[in-house]
Each structure stands twice: as structure tokens, then as C-alpha cells.
């Protein structure tokens, strides 16, 4: 016998989509693992249901440029948790174009925190770039994103992927190909750097790829496929285009596979320069976007508190080149200029992505510290029932006027998201319902992460595979879930025990009103705990 769960929810304009097992297809084994409503995997049929992006709450600036950092760009790279401590890697660079006489290398810096709220610069004393060694600089010339390798390849736990610009300060940069292809002498390349303590970094001599990917490239280990994966800045349409490409490799160190672009200039086969189509494009603008939109800085996360959830927060950049504002504002005056903010994209495998069009973090009002550009950093901090993330903010647009003014490039902002709260299946006051495909679970309790506020409720019915309500679990016997909680137990008149149905294909039917449903999970409660 199978069981079916359906949710009755409002807003008759909701999606009516099928996704997952249908008809006689095999049931989805959810075990006792949390399942999120980021897409239609668990919505086979619905009425009045709408998937909604839920922006986080902007909190405080946790780090501002100090007197040694306030003369240029200031941005977040990544936050990682190591041995009960949080490490924040962020970059600075003097504004303006680099040259042979004035290279203006990117500086990667380190801050530490015990709670994710109060951050202190780590005075590591490694580099003197003209102001002494009492600073938190850990590399000079590397524009890269830090990640942790759970396999500790070659004994190193800390790694970063990006491009390296040769400079006189960091010996490890010597011999690196240029981060940007200037002339025929030295095209760009992408490198790995590694560290045992997160402070002392060493470049892997040979490039990962013989092309460069501009700023904010990213690597990670994906345990689902047991491979290393990268998400890189790509220019599939030439210099002005922006998209996200994905590569993968069974090993971390050594050249990664790619497919040469047949449209490259055959006269200079050794010259790659920018990444174009050598790797598959997984995020790019389409016909639903403004024609001048670019998608980049992907910020991909494998969400660790549920099953099969990949989240990305790519920068959505609207290029305003060529726009005439007739003196009203700066539009059309600087080159490569425009506003930028993080979007949200979701995936079940890290390859196929759905990008939502509504902003994930919106720009502030004109003149506020976050009114021009917002870049999401890699990394999430969980504090109880909250997810914290960190963003670099600026009142200036991308390449906008005033970007070189001292101290004007904002800071690093903390945001707070509800646990699992990135996307929800919503119903309005008119109500609605949805039904899952067949599922098989383990445990004896069902919990919902749901916000019903004051006027909303959710009722749950368990059905067999044919859609017939099971005795004791019908909609008429359901006790409503209400209020707002991340793990609210579902009850029927006979109580919450669903243990007799474990291991059998079922369906859930949920009926809702004025509610936001984020996730469900079957759990095991021991008799002693009841």
C-alpha cells in the first residue's frame, strides 16, 4: 500500500506542475532526511501554490575598511568554519588600472570570529607592501576563492582557485601567467593555491586551466559525485559577455579536463586568454532577461542541512554602457558600468540550474551604503535556526564614478535567513493544496518547517499510491499545524505516530491557508522520549 501527502494552499495563480515520480514510477526514498521545496520535486499536482523566493534580512556591517584598506576595492571572498572558529577571507585592491610600473596587485586578507558576528583582523605579519608587516595579508596577487578540502589532498586542508598575478611581494607568484591576457607574451591561467593553516599559502606550479576566468572563480568537492567541481567566470559571447561555466575532475591537483574551443584564433593556439566555451555553460542570461544582463560570481553552496540541494547566488549585473541619460546621472559615462546584486539559483545536481528572476538581496536606496553593488560571498554560518551569510556592499555601481574615493567602498554586511528558508511553497488566504509523488520514509514522526503566522494553518493527509486516504490519516482526522516553527510535528486525532507506514510507498497531501512551507522531514522519536 502507498501513501500520499497533499497540502491545501491558497493563491489560485500558483503553479500546476509535475516533477518527480508519476504514475507507476518508483517512489522517492526520502528516509529520515530533510527535503526542501526549492522546486517541484515534491509537488506532483497543486492548486493555488506558488514557489516564492524569500530574501534574507539585512543586518549590520561586520567589517569596514580600515586606514590601510580604504583607498580602493573591498570585497568578500569566503567564510569557512574550522575547529570551532570562523575565518573570513576578503580582498582589497587600490583602484585604477594596473600597469607595468604600478601593478596594483590584489591583496587577500584574513579576519577571525568565534561567533560569526564580531570579527577581528588576524595580524599574521607576513607581508610588507609599504606600510609594515603588522597586517592581516595572507597572499598578494591572488584573486581566488578559498574552500576546504575534506580529503586534505597532499596533506593540505585549505585550498583556493583563481588567477595569480606575478608580483615582487609574494614569492609564490613568480612565474605565474598573467591574470589578464595583455599581448602575446603571457596569456592568462587559473591556479590552485594550498595551505595547511589557512595563513601560509603556496601556489601549485602548473595551472589547473590554461585560460583565465576574471574575478571570483570557485572550486569545491562534491560528495554526491565524489569529484572536485569548479564554477568559473566565462565569456561565451566575447569580451563583454558574462556567464558561469562548470568543470569537474576526479583529482584536485593537476590539469583539469576541458574541450578546446574550435573558434579560437588558430594562429595562436597556445594563447587562450579568457575562458569562453571550453567548459559547459550552466548559468547565463536568456530571453527573459534584459539584453545587457551578465551573470557571474556564482557563489555555489552544497546546502549541508538537507538532501540534494545546491544553492547559488550569482551576481546579476546590468551593463549600462551606451545609455544616454542626458546629464541626469552617470549612466553611459564610465565604461563597463552598472548596478549589481545577488540572484538566487537552485539545483538538485549542481549542473542544471533554475535561476529566479526576483532579487535575492536587493539594492539599498540611492545614497545608502549598499545602493550600487552587492556581491555575495561563499560560505554559510548556521546559528540555531538561522543561516548567516556575508556580502560586500558599496554605494557605487560596478566601475561607477567615485569608486576610487578613499573609504567609500562600503564594507561587509551580514544577512540572516531562516533555516531552509530560501524558497517556499506559498498559499494565500484563499487557500490551496498540493500532492507529493510517491515517497518512502523512515521514522515515526513527520515535521514541517512552516510559517503560518497568526491566520494560517496546514492540514496533512496521508494517502496510498492511488490517492486513497489511509484510515487514521485522512484530512478529516488531521489536526492543523499553525504558528511559525522550523520543526513542527504533524498530528492527527489518534496522535503523531506514522511508524506503521514507514518503508511503504505513500503520498502526502497538504492543505494550506496563508502559509509558507519550506521543508518536511520524517524523524525517529524513541518511546522513552514520548
N, C-alpha and C positions, 0 to 999 in steps of 0.2 A: 504494500500500500504506500502511496506517495502523499506528501503533504505540500500544501501551497499557502504562501503568505501574501496577503494583499493589503495595501494601505489606501484608505479612502481620503483624498485630499482635494483642496479647492483649486480655484482658477481654471475654468474650463478651457483656457487657452494653452494649457500645458501640453507637453509633447506626448504623442501616442506612438511610441517606438518599440520595436522588438530587438532585443540584443541578448545573446547567450543561447541556452538550450531551449529548443522549441519542439513541440510535439513529442516524438519518441526519442529525442536526443538524450544523451547521457546526462544525468544530474550533475550539477556543480558541487564538488566536495568543499564545503566551507569549514569543516572541522569545528574547532573552537577558536578560530582566528577572526579578527575583526575585519569587516567588509565595509568599504566606503562607497557612498553614492556619488562618485565623481563622473559617472557616465551611465549608460543604460544596461550595463551588465546584469544588474539585478532588478531591472524593470522590463518585464516582458510585455505587459499591457498596462495602460494607465489612462486616467481621465482626470483632468484638472491638475496635472502635475507639471512642474517646471523646474529644470535644473538651474540653479542660481549660484553665481559667484559671490562669495562673502568677503569683502575687503577686510583686512586687519585694522586694528585701532592704532593710530599713530601715537606714540608716547614721547619720550624725551630724547634729546641729543645726548648720547652717552660719551661721545668723543669729539672734540673740536680741534682744529689745527692749533698747534702751539706756535711760539715765536719762530721756531726753526722750520715750520711746515706751512706757514701762511702766505707763501709767495707763489702759489700755483695750484695745481690739481691735487685733490684729496679724495680718495675713493676706497671703498671696502673691497677686499678680495675674498676672504673666507673666515669662518669661525669654526674651530674644531674643539671637541672635548677630549681631554687627555688626563687620565689619572686624577679625576675629580676637579680639574681646573679647565677653564675656557681660555683658548688662545685665539686672539683676533689678529689676522694679518691684513694690513691695509697699505695702500700705496700713496706716494706723493711724487710730484714732479714739478719743476719750475715750468711755468707756462711759456709758450712760444715754440718755434720750430728748432729742432736740433740742427747742428752743423758740425763740420769737422773741427772748427775752433771752439765751439760751445756745444758739446754733445747732449747736455741736459738729460742724463740717464734717469730711468725710473728707479725709485727707491722703495723697497719693500720693508715695512716696519712691523713691530710686534707689540701688542698690548695684552695684558693678562687680567683675568677676573675669576673670583671664586663663586660669584652668584649670577653672572651674566648681566648685571646692572651697573656695578661700579668697576670701572676699568682703569688700570694703571699702565703706563708705558714701561716696557721691560728695558732697563738700562743695561744693554749687553756689552757695550764698549768694544765694538769690532771695527767700525769704520770711521774715518775722519774725512769728511767731504768738504772740509773748510771751516768747521765750527767745533772741532774737537771730537773726542770719541765718547763723550757722555751722552749717548743717544740710544735709540731702540732700533737701529738699522740692522737688518739681517742679510739683505742682498742689495747690490747696486747693479742695475742694468737688466734685471729680470722682470718682465711683465707677465705674471703667471698666477695660477690659482692653486692654492695648497689643498691637498687631500691626504687622508690617512689610508695606508695600505694594510688591510687586515692580514695579509700574507707576509708582511715585513720582508719583501723581496731583498735578497742580499744583505739582510740584517738591518734594513732601513724602514722605519715606520712612517716618516714624513716624506711626502713627495709633492712636487708641483710641476705643472705642464704649462709651457708658454714659450715666448721668444726671449732671447737674451741678446742684449746689445753690448758689444765689446767696450770696455772702459778701463781706465787706469786704476780704479779703486778696488775692484773685485778680481783677484787673480783667476778665479774660475770662469770669468767671462772671456778670457783671452782665447782667441781662435774661433769664437762663435761667429756664425754668419749673421749678417745684419738683420735686424728685426723688420726692416722695410727694404724693398729692392731698389737701391739707388744706383743706376748704371749697371754695367755688365759684370763688374768685378766680383761682387759678392751678393748673390740673391739671398732671400730670407730663408729661415728654417725654424722648426719648432723643436724644443729640447725638453728633456726631463732634468730636474734637479732633485737631490735627495738629502735627507738629514736624519740623524739618529735622535736629536734632541729638539728639533724644530727651530734651532738658533743657528747652528753652523751648517751651511749648505754647500753642496758640491754638485757641479754640473756633470751629467753623463756626457762623455765627449762626443759621441756620434748622435746626430739628430734623430728624433722619432720620425719626422717627416721632412722632406726636402723643400717644403714651402712654408710660408708664414700665414698666420690667421688673424693678424691685427690684435686687438686687445681682448682680454678676458676669455681665453680658451680654458678648457676644463677637462680633467681626467678623473676617473673613479673606477672602483672594482664593483662589478655587478654579480652578486652571488647567484642570481637566477640562472645565468648562463655560464657562470664560472669563467668569466673573461674580463679583461680590462676594456673600458669604453672611454672614448673621448667625444666631446662636443666642441666643435671648433667654429670660429668665425669664417664664413665663406663669402665669396663674391662671385656667384654663378653667372651674373649678368655683366661682369666687368667691374671697373674701379668703384663706381658709385653704388653698387647693389650690396645688400646685406641679407644674409641668411645664416642658418645653422646647419652644419654638416655633422655627421656621426661616423666614427670609425670604431673598430674593435680589434682586439688582439689577444691571443692566448697567453702572451707573455708581456711583461711590463717594459723591460729593458730590451733595447734593440729596435731596429726599424719596424714600423707597423705597416701592414699591407694597405695598398691603395691602388686605384686604377688610373693610369696616366690619362690626361685629358687630350684627346686627339686633335683638339682645336688650338692647342698651344702652338706658339711660333716654332716651326720646325728648324729654323735657322739657329736657334739657341736651345737645343734640347736639354742642356744642363741647367738652364735658367727657369726656375719655377715661379719665384715671386709669390704672389697671393694665391691662396687656396681658392680654386674655382669649382670644378666639378669632379675632382679626383676622389671625393668621398660622397656617399649618398646625402642629399639634402633632406632634412627631416622637419625643418620649420622654415617657412618663407611666406611672404605676402601672397595673397590671391585676389580674385576678382571682388571679394567683399571688403578689401582694404583700400585706403587712399593710394593712388598710384605712386606717391612719393614715400611710402612707408618702407622702413627697413626693420628687420627682425634680427636681433643679435644679443650678445651677453646672455647665454641660455640659462645658467644657474639651475642645473638639473639636480634634483634630490630623489633618492630612493627613500620613500617615506618609511621610517623604521617601525611605526606603531600600528601597522595594518598589513594586509597581504596584497601584493600585486598593485601597488600604487606608486607611480612615478609623477612627480610634480616638477614643473619648470616655470621660471619667472623671467622670460626673455624681455629684453628691452624693446619697447615699441617706439621707434624713432621716426618722426615725421619731418623729412627734409624740406626746408623752406627756400632752398636755392631757386632763384629766378622769379620769386614772388615780389611784385611791386606793391609796397604799402604806401607810396607817395608821401613819405616822410612821417607817417603815423608812428612807426616803430622800427626796430632793427631788421625786420624781415627782408630778405633778399640782399642785404648788405654784406655780412660775413659769408664766406664760403663754408659749405658743409655745416649749416646751422639749422637748429630746430629743437622743439621740445621732445623730451623722452621720459617715459615712465614704464614700470614693470607691468607686463601682462601675465596671465595665468594660462598654462597649457597642462593637460593631463594625459596620461598614457598608462596602459597596462603592461607594456613591454619595453618602454624606452625607445621604441622605433617609430611606431605610429602615434601621432600626437593630435589631440584636439585642442586648438587654441581658442579661448574665449575672447570675444571682441570687447567686452566691458573691461575697464581698467582694474587691475588688482590693487594697486596703490595709486591713488590719484594725485595730481599735482596740487600744491597749495595755491592760495590766492596770490595774484601778482604782488610782488614785493616781499612775500614770505620766504623763509629760508629754503623751502622745498618747491618753489614755484616754477623752476626752469627745467631741472633734470633730477630724476631719481633712478639710481641703479641698485638693484637687489644684490646682496652678497650671497655666497654659497654658505650653507650651514644653518641648522636649526637648534635652538636650545629649548628643551622641554622643562617647564617648571609647573609641576602638578597637572592641572587641567588646561594649561596654556602652552602655546608654541610661540617662542620669541624668534624674530628674525631681525637682521640688521641691514640698513640701506645707507648709501651715501646720497646726500641731498645737496642741492645748490640752487640759488636764486637765478642762475644763469642757464640759458639754453646751451645745447651742445654746440661748442665753438662760438657761443654768443659773445656780444660785446661785454667788456668788463671782466672776462674770465681771468685776466692777469692781475686784477686788482688785489693787493695783499689782504689776506684774511677773509675774502669774500666767497670762498668756495664751500660754504656750509659746514657740514660735519657728518657724523654717522648717527643715524636715527634708529631707535628701537621700535619695533611694532609688535603687537600682541594679537595672536589668532587663537580662537577656541581650538581645543584638541579636536582634530579631524574636521575642522570647520571650513575648509577651503571652498567646498561646493556642497550644496544641499538640495534635496528633493523637496520642493515647497508646495504648500497648499494655502489658498486664501480663505477668507471667511465663508465663501460658498461651498467649500469642501471639495474633496477629490478622492481618488483611490488608485492603487496600483497593485499589481500582482507580480511576484517573482517567477522566474523559471524554476524548474525542479532543482532542489538543493538537498544535500545530505549533510547532517551536522553531527557533532559530538558534544556531550554535556547534558545538563538537565535544567538549564535556565536560559532565557532569551533576554538580552539587554538592548536598549536603544539609546543612541546619542541623539537627543532631540530637544528642540526648543519650542514649547507650546505657549510660552508667555502666560498671560492671565486668562485669555479667552479660548485657547486652542486645546485640542485633545487628539489622541491617537488610539484607535482600537485595532487589535491584531487578531486575525483568524488564521488557523492552520488547516490546510486542505490536503487531500490526497492529490496524486499526479493528475487526475482527471478534473480537478477543481471542485470536488465534493468536500464540504466541511466535515472535519472529524469530530466525533462526539466529544464533548467537553471543551472543545477549542473553537466553537463557532463564533460568529460575530455577535450573536445574541447573548453568548456567555462571556464575552470579553469585558474585562474591567479596563477603563480607559487609562492611558498614561497621560499625564498633564505636567504643567510647570516646565522647568528647564534643568536638564541634567545630562551628563555625558555617559551615564551607565544606568539608565532607569530600567528596573526589572518589569517584565510584562507579566500580567496576571489574567487569569480567568476566574470564574466563580469558584471553581474547585481548587484554585491556587496557582502557583507559578511553575509547577513541575512539568517539564516537557521530556524528561528522561525516557519514558516508554517509546517515544518516537525517534530517538537517536539511531543513526545508522540506516534509516529508511528514507527513500526519496520523498520529499514533501514540497509544498509550496506555501509561501506566506502571502496573505492578503492583508493589506493595511488600509484602513480608512482614516482620513485625517481632516482636520479643520484648523485653519490659522496656525500652521505648524511648519517647522523646518526640520527635516530629518537628515542627519549627517551620516550615520553608520548604524550597523547592527552587529551583534556578536552573541554566539552561544557560549556559555561558560559552564563550569562544573562547580556545584556547591555541595560540600560533604554533608552528610546527615548531622554531624556534630555542630555544623555552623548554622543550621536552621533554627 
